[in-house]
Amino acid sequence: MDLITINKYLNDDLSKSMKSGNTLRISTVRMIKNSLNNAEIAKRGNGELTEEDVLSVLSTMVKQ
């Protein structure tokens, strides 16, 4: 699964959550999107995020 697919999934999930009014899910999806965006910015110049990078970001978030 590449970053574009993950972003599309997160955007779809965010819009569904906003329509349903699930505030916990909205904030969680936004935090995931922001963390992935920060990791992508940190990696600028070295290509886009790989699947390993995405999994690393997600596993770090789980530990928090």
Secondary structure, DSSP 4 states (H G I P E B T S, - for coil): --HHHHHHHHHHHHHHHHHHT-HHHHHHHHHHHHHHHHHHHHTTTS-SPPHHHHHHHHHHHHH-
